[in-house]
Amino acid sequence: MIEGDTIKLLRECNAGIKMGMEAIDQVLPKIENQKLRDALEKSRKEHGRLGDRTHELLNRYHDGGKEPNPLAKTMSWVKTNFKLAAEADPNKAAASLITDGCGMGIKSLNRYLNQYEAAEERAKDIAQDLIGLENTLTQNMRPYL
């Protein structure tokens, strides 16, 4: 049970990290404010480092990870492009989109932590680190909302 829960939790973290990085990549070209751009680029790098840790553990279990749900990716892409086109201030639109995404990620990760409670502490630590990263990113977006 421990190994199964560990792999499942790591897969969800893996998918969440990929989704977060894709969201940042979608909004970055529209960002005009340099401080906002810097905050997003820094968060993207931190997501990448956490993704590397996640992959390292998944590789120990001979697991390739998990891709984000294709429907969720498509819906995110549509919402992002619509909001960026409709909003007069692309910085505000990007901050709002990222904040919403972080909120969904935090909610999901907490649910997975409860669902896979038998997971190894290393996997739980990654999930907690990702929650912390999402919380920090949310706080960094507040001045631009």
Protein Blocks (a to p, Z undefined) as FASTA:
>chain_A
ZZmmmmmmmmmmmmmmmmmmmmmmmmmmmpmblklmmmmmmmmmmmmmmmmmmmmmmmmn
opgbjaddfklmmmmmmmmmmmmmmpmblmlmmmmmmmmmmmmmmmmmmmmmmmmmmbcf
klmmmmmmmmmmmmmmmmmmmmmZZ
